[in-house]
Amino acid sequence: MKLLTKEIEEELLKYGIDGQRELVFHSKVIARFFNPYGIGTWLITGGKRLVDGDWLLFGYVSLIYNEWGYILLSELKSLKLGNKIPIIERDRYLRENTTVHDECVRLGIRESEYE
């Protein structure tokens, strides 16, 4: 599955890496990536294309702890089952104009107490 579509790339370029940072949990989720085999949800709210063609993404991440942070698209793509099968998928049915708060409520993810 392609993690970034043209539409998602356009949204990332529109908001940039820090374009929604001040909105915190009211930030629009541009893309949601998840691990269907275990823990791991990334609610992406911004990003920028790097010189080498990779993308630096920013958003709210739910792994062992929930926190705001950065991840490279190449890092998401490198996560594989048995070093062969890519495990990270993109939510193809993400609701339009949903916020980080909306997705946290829908998915049962606890919002961190700090911003």
Backbone as ProteinMPNN parsed JSONL, in Angstrom:
{"seq_chain_A": "MKLLTKEIEEELLKYGIDGQRELVFHSKVIARFFNPYGIGTWLITGGKRLVDGDWLLFGYVSLIYNEWGYILLSELKSLKLGNKIPIIERDRYLRENTTVHDECVRLGIRESEYE", "coords_chain_A": {"N_chain_A": [[0.843, -1.181, 0.0], [0.518, 2.195, -0.811], [1.798, 4.701, 1.165], [1.746, 7.52, 1.132], [-0.34, 9.502, -0.734], [-0.907, 11.548, -3.675], [-2.757, 13.513, -2.942], [-2.494, 13.559, -0.139], [0.177, 14.369, 0.056], [-0.07, 16.969, -1.004], [-1.663, 18.167, 0.985], [0.114, 17.997, 3.146], [2.145, 19.699, 2.243], [0.681, 22.041, 2.193], [0.145, 22.589, 4.932], [2.657, 22.34, 6.07], [5.506, 21.589, 8.205], [5.158, 22.628, 10.776], [2.742, 23.938, 10.743], [0.261, 23.548, 12.066], [0.839, 23.346, 14.691], [0.245, 24.987, 16.96], [-2.408, 24.453, 17.395], [-2.672, 22.059, 18.674], [-4.404, 19.434, 20.052], [-6.564, 20.004, 18.49], [-5.755, 20.016, 15.942], [-5.943, 19.305, 12.459], [-6.139, 16.026, 11.219], [-4.094, 14.78, 8.822], [-3.246, 12.387, 7.765], [-3.564, 8.973, 8.778], [-1.605, 6.488, 10.092], [-1.109, 3.038, 10.806], [-0.409, 0.039, 12.712], [-1.556, -2.967, 11.903], [-1.02, -5.357, 13.132], [-0.277, -5.056, 15.729], [0.751, -2.785, 18.342], [0.765, 0.75, 17.662], [0.036, 3.737, 16.309], [-0.122, 6.512, 14.224], [-0.955, 9.786, 14.031], [-0.94, 12.011, 11.709], [-0.137, 15.384, 11.363], [1.312, 17.247, 10.019], [4.047, 17.964, 7.732], [7.111, 17.777, 5.806], [8.801, 17.724, 2.676], [11.94, 16.296, 2.207], [15.287, 17.023, 1.018], [16.37, 14.689, -0.049], [14.137, 13.378, -0.958], [12.664, 11.951, 0.858], [10.173, 12.129, 3.5], [9.668, 14.214, 6.281], [7.683, 13.78, 8.962], [5.154, 15.023, 11.193], [3.304, 14.577, 14.163], [0.776, 13.142, 16.345], [1.561, 10.415, 18.29], [0.888, 7.08, 19.128], [2.294, 4.703, 20.867], [3.972, 2.821, 23.086], [3.832, 4.837, 24.913], [1.941, 7.886, 24.656], [2.517, 10.585, 22.57], [3.624, 13.728, 21.119], [5.472, 14.009, 18.126], [8.212, 13.517, 15.757], [8.694, 11.682, 12.704], [10.317, 9.868, 10.144], [9.138, 9.175, 6.866], [10.405, 7.072, 5.596], [11.205, 5.569, 7.794], [8.771, 4.562, 8.743], [8.113, 2.975, 6.543], [10.116, 1.093, 6.73], [9.448, -0.679, 8.722], [8.817, -3.969, 9.172], [7.322, -7.23, 8.889], [8.928, -10.038, 9.821], [11.111, -9.125, 8.391], [10.285, -8.872, 5.756], [7.531, -8.399, 4.96], [5.808, -5.423, 4.659], [4.437, -3.672, 7.409], [3.071, -1.379, 8.203], [0.16, 0.451, 7.658], [-2.01, 2.679, 5.837], [-4.8, 4.534, 6.869], [-7.39, 4.273, 4.886], [-9.923, 5.184, 5.052], [-10.146, 7.459, 6.529], [-11.837, 10.012, 8.169], [-12.867, 13.037, 6.664], [-11.554, 16.2, 7.559], [-11.212, 15.547, 10.262], [-10.098, 15.797, 13.662], [-7.17, 15.582, 15.81], [-8.037, 15.161, 18.424], [-10.663, 14.13, 17.935], [-10.012, 11.688, 16.663], [-8.54, 10.435, 18.688], [-10.54, 10.02, 20.608], [-12.286, 8.36, 19.122], [-10.638, 6.12, 18.644], [-9.915, 5.344, 21.156], [-7.597, 6.325, 22.309], [-5.508, 7.718, 24.7], [-5.177, 11.124, 25.416], [-2.22, 12.971, 25.831], [-1.16, 14.61, 28.858], [0.292, 16.849, 28.664], [1.297, 19.533, 26.526]], "CA_chain_A": [[0.0, 0.0, 0.0], [1.24, 3.462, -0.859], [1.473, 5.441, 2.379], [1.425, 8.908, 0.793], [-0.94, 9.757, -2.044], [-0.713, 12.932, -4.139], [-3.621, 14.372, -2.13], [-1.874, 13.709, 1.182], [1.374, 15.201, -0.131], [-0.523, 18.355, -1.169], [-2.075, 18.643, 2.311], [1.331, 18.18, 3.943], [2.796, 20.92, 1.76], [-0.184, 23.164, 2.576], [0.302, 22.886, 6.357], [4.06, 22.358, 6.459], [5.869, 20.761, 9.354], [4.683, 23.235, 12.024], [1.595, 24.785, 10.443], [-0.872, 23.368, 12.97], [1.368, 23.02, 16.016], [-0.42, 25.735, 18.034], [-3.766, 23.924, 17.579], [-2.479, 20.867, 19.491], [-5.348, 18.347, 19.804], [-7.561, 20.448, 17.516], [-5.114, 19.955, 14.623], [-6.547, 18.407, 11.475], [-5.341, 14.842, 10.894], [-3.908, 14.686, 7.375], [-3.162, 10.952, 7.471], [-3.398, 8.09, 9.936], [-0.903, 5.24, 9.809], [-1.278, 2.129, 11.939], [0.121, -1.315, 12.635], [-2.684, -3.868, 12.121], [-0.557, -6.552, 13.834], [0.107, -4.742, 17.105], [0.636, -1.384, 18.73], [1.333, 1.76, 16.783], [-0.843, 4.609, 15.537], [0.481, 7.811, 13.953], [-1.917, 10.762, 13.526], [-0.037, 12.975, 11.088], [-0.727, 16.72, 11.233], [2.175, 18.108, 9.212], [5.225, 17.314, 7.172], [7.834, 18.472, 4.738], [9.627, 16.873, 1.824], [13.363, 16.548, 2.388], [16.076, 17.109, -0.213], [16.581, 13.342, -0.595], [12.857, 12.825, -1.4], [11.955, 11.403, 2.014], [9.295, 13.088, 4.167], [9.694, 14.336, 7.731], [6.288, 13.907, 9.359], [4.92, 15.412, 12.578], [1.957, 14.275, 14.61], [0.556, 12.504, 17.64], [1.942, 9.015, 18.133], [0.511, 6.186, 20.214], [3.051, 3.443, 20.914], [3.854, 2.465, 24.502], [3.35, 6.106, 25.458], [1.346, 8.769, 23.653], [3.263, 11.838, 22.56], [3.841, 14.433, 19.866], [6.836, 13.798, 17.675], [8.586, 13.452, 14.343], [9.13, 10.398, 12.157], [10.554, 9.872, 8.701], [8.329, 8.224, 6.107], [11.25, 5.895, 5.36], [11.185, 4.756, 9.013], [7.506, 3.821, 8.731], [8.203, 1.955, 5.492], [11.108, 0.07, 7.079], [8.891, -1.612, 9.698], [8.375, -5.142, 8.408], [7.077, -8.494, 9.566], [9.916, -11.001, 9.34], [11.999, -8.424, 7.454], [9.8, -9.021, 4.382], [6.203, -7.852, 4.694], [5.566, -4.122, 5.304], [3.313, -3.806, 8.342], [2.354, -0.126, 8.45], [-0.869, 0.741, 6.669], [-2.665, 3.986, 5.891], [-6.255, 4.478, 7.008], [-7.988, 4.761, 3.639], [-11.271, 5.667, 5.339], [-10.044, 8.558, 7.483], [-12.888, 11.012, 7.956], [-12.386, 14.351, 6.24], [-11.553, 17.267, 8.57], [-11.186, 15.044, 11.63], [-9.008, 16.354, 14.458], [-6.452, 14.623, 16.655], [-8.949, 14.846, 19.528], [-11.717, 13.245, 17.413], [-9.446, 10.355, 16.422], [-8.198, 9.854, 19.987], [-11.799, 9.543, 21.187], [-12.78, 7.243, 18.302], [-9.75, 4.963, 18.757], [-9.633, 5.044, 22.557], [-6.223, 6.728, 22.627], [-5.476, 8.751, 25.736], [-4.428, 12.329, 25.067], [-1.22, 13.274, 26.854], [-1.559, 15.715, 29.722], [1.128, 18.014, 28.361], [1.194, 19.931, 25.122]], "C_chain_A": [[0.887, 1.243, 0.0], [0.822, 4.293, 0.36], [1.104, 6.895, 2.106], [0.87, 8.99, -0.623], [-0.615, 11.2, -2.443], [-1.522, 13.904, -3.278], [-3.022, 14.613, -0.75], [-0.632, 14.584, 1.083], [0.993, 16.677, -0.261], [-0.956, 18.957, 0.167], [-0.859, 18.898, 3.198], [2.05, 19.46, 3.538], [2.005, 22.164, 2.161], [0.053, 23.577, 4.034], [1.764, 22.988, 6.788], [4.306, 21.518, 7.696], [5.282, 21.306, 10.655], [3.398, 24.036, 11.866], [0.431, 24.688, 11.398], [-0.441, 23.2, 14.423], [0.618, 23.726, 17.15], [-1.835, 25.221, 18.314], [-3.793, 22.684, 18.462], [-3.531, 19.812, 19.123], [-6.486, 18.736, 18.854], [-6.979, 20.504, 16.104], [-5.856, 18.975, 13.729], [-5.596, 17.236, 11.224], [-5.293, 14.718, 9.375], [-3.849, 13.228, 6.939], [-3.047, 10.19, 8.779], [-2.725, 6.821, 9.45], [-1.036, 4.351, 11.031], [-0.655, 0.777, 11.641], [-1.035, -2.272, 12.904], [-2.315, -5.122, 12.913], [-0.209, -6.296, 15.294], [-0.047, -3.266, 17.391], [1.24, -0.466, 17.677], [0.281, 2.474, 15.962], [-0.167, 5.965, 15.43], [-0.586, 8.702, 13.338], [-1.106, 11.942, 13.005], [-0.751, 14.307, 10.851], [0.118, 17.668, 10.39], [3.353, 17.344, 8.664], [5.909, 18.188, 6.151], [8.691, 17.471, 3.982], [11.08, 17.285, 2.022], [14.078, 16.524, 1.045], [16.239, 15.737, -0.868], [15.288, 12.664, -1.053], [12.046, 12.195, -0.286], [11.043, 12.495, 2.587], [9.554, 13.046, 5.66], [8.264, 14.648, 8.146], [6.196, 14.28, 10.834], [3.494, 15.058, 12.939], [1.935, 13.646, 15.982], [0.722, 11.006, 17.46], [1.507, 8.221, 19.358], [1.273, 4.876, 20.046], [2.897, 2.922, 22.336], [3.323, 3.67, 25.267], [2.764, 6.927, 24.314], [2.059, 10.107, 23.716], [3.295, 12.444, 21.167], [5.267, 14.189, 19.426], [6.969, 13.733, 16.165], [8.939, 12.023, 13.961], [9.354, 10.583, 10.657], [9.634, 8.855, 8.042], [9.121, 6.943, 5.868], [11.305, 4.991, 6.59], [9.899, 3.936, 9.083], [7.555, 2.685, 7.715], [9.146, 0.819, 5.865], [10.587, -0.949, 8.09], [8.256, -2.781, 8.956], [8.2, -6.354, 9.307], [8.046, -9.516, 8.995], [10.867, -10.422, 8.317], [11.547, -8.502, 6.002], [8.523, -8.243, 4.102], [6.03, -6.512, 5.411], [4.333, -4.209, 6.201], [2.52, -2.518, 8.553], [1.394, 0.148, 7.295], [-1.411, 2.151, 6.877], [-4.167, 3.763, 6.009], [-6.877, 5.111, 5.767], [-9.368, 5.365, 3.854], [-11.269, 6.77, 6.396], [-11.093, 9.615, 7.152], [-12.274, 12.365, 7.615], [-12.547, 15.361, 7.376], [-11.657, 16.762, 10.004], [-9.976, 15.624, 12.356], [-8.31, 15.245, 15.245], [-7.352, 14.207, 17.816], [-10.035, 13.866, 19.079], [-11.203, 11.819, 17.245], [-9.047, 9.678, 17.727], [-9.447, 9.28, 20.655], [-12.279, 8.304, 20.439], [-11.965, 5.974, 18.515], [-9.446, 4.566, 20.197], [-8.199, 5.341, 22.955], [-6.282, 7.857, 23.648], [-4.637, 9.932, 25.264], [-3.448, 12.629, 26.192], [-1.644, 14.513, 27.627], [-0.722, 16.957, 29.495], [1.017, 18.317, 26.885], [2.554, 20.246, 24.578]], "O_chain_A": [[1.878, 1.317, 0.726], [-0.364, 4.555, 0.561], [0.236, 7.446, 2.783], [1.529, 8.597, -1.586], [-0.108, 11.974, -1.632], [-1.041, 14.982, -2.927], [-3.039, 15.737, -0.249], [-0.412, 15.447, 1.933], [1.661, 17.541, 0.308], [-0.657, 20.116, 0.454], [-0.807, 19.896, 3.916], [2.51, 20.217, 4.394], [2.586, 23.214, 2.436], [0.151, 24.766, 4.337], [2.07, 23.658, 7.775], [3.412, 20.819, 8.173], [4.943, 20.529, 11.548], [3.01, 24.751, 12.789], [-0.326, 25.649, 11.537], [-1.274, 22.939, 15.29], [0.379, 23.122, 18.196], [-2.402, 25.524, 19.364], [-4.858, 22.304, 18.95], [-3.545, 19.341, 17.986], [-7.282, 17.884, 18.46], [-7.634, 20.983, 15.178], [-6.34, 17.942, 14.19], [-4.395, 17.432, 11.04], [-6.326, 14.57, 8.723], [-4.345, 12.874, 5.869], [-2.503, 10.693, 9.762], [-3.199, 6.161, 8.525], [-1.073, 4.839, 12.161], [-0.41, 0.419, 10.489], [-1.463, -2.38, 14.053], [-3.2, -5.872, 13.324], [0.121, -7.233, 16.021], [-0.861, -2.578, 16.774], [2.112, -0.865, 16.906], [-0.298, 1.902, 15.038], [0.308, 6.508, 16.428], [-1.076, 8.417, 12.246], [-0.642, 12.775, 13.783], [-1.813, 14.36, 10.232], [-0.319, 18.777, 10.08], [3.627, 16.217, 9.075], [5.368, 19.195, 5.694], [9.226, 16.517, 4.548], [11.409, 18.471, 2.006], [13.526, 16.053, 0.05], [16.247, 15.629, -2.095], [15.316, 11.512, -1.487], [10.857, 11.93, -0.464], [11.142, 13.657, 2.191], [9.651, 11.967, 6.246], [7.698, 15.66, 7.732], [7.055, 13.902, 11.632], [2.58, 15.217, 12.129], [2.942, 13.621, 16.691], [0.1, 10.402, 16.586], [1.732, 8.644, 20.492], [0.939, 4.051, 19.195], [1.781, 2.609, 22.751], [2.477, 3.54, 26.151], [3.064, 6.683, 23.145], [2.192, 10.697, 24.788], [3.031, 11.771, 20.17], [6.178, 14.161, 20.254], [6.003, 13.87, 15.414], [9.421, 11.249, 14.788], [8.661, 11.359, 9.999], [9.381, 7.79, 8.604], [8.563, 5.847, 5.933], [11.438, 3.775, 6.453], [9.928, 2.758, 9.439], [7.098, 1.575, 7.987], [8.994, -0.298, 5.372], [11.221, -1.984, 8.297], [7.289, -2.613, 8.213], [8.847, -6.48, 10.347], [7.989, -9.825, 7.805], [11.378, -11.146, 7.463], [12.339, -8.228, 5.1], [8.442, -7.51, 3.116], [6.096, -6.462, 6.639], [3.306, -4.755, 5.8], [1.391, -2.574, 9.042], [1.765, 0.085, 6.123], [-1.282, 2.731, 7.955], [-4.732, 2.907, 5.329], [-6.887, 6.333, 5.619], [-9.924, 5.988, 2.949], [-12.272, 6.987, 7.077], [-11.217, 10.053, 6.008], [-11.28, 12.777, 8.214], [-13.564, 15.368, 8.069], [-12.143, 17.483, 10.875], [-8.951, 15.908, 11.737], [-8.801, 14.12, 15.329], [-7.422, 13.025, 18.153], [-10.299, 12.879, 19.766], [-11.87, 10.86, 17.633], [-9.201, 8.464, 17.86], [-9.41, 8.178, 21.203], [-12.64, 7.305, 21.061], [-12.522, 4.877, 18.564], [-8.785, 3.554, 20.431], [-7.647, 4.684, 23.838], [-7.018, 8.829, 23.476], [-3.523, 9.756, 24.772], [-3.802, 12.55, 27.368], [-2.387, 15.355, 27.122], [-0.999, 18.007, 30.074], [0.678, 17.443, 26.088], [2.683, 20.602, 23.407]]}, "name": "protein", "num_of_chains": 1, "seq": "MKLLTKEIEEELLKYGIDGQRELVFHSKVIARFFNPYGIGTWLITGGKRLVDGDWLLFGYVSLIYNEWGYILLSELKSLKLGNKIPIIERDRYLRENTTVHDECVRLGIRESEYE"}
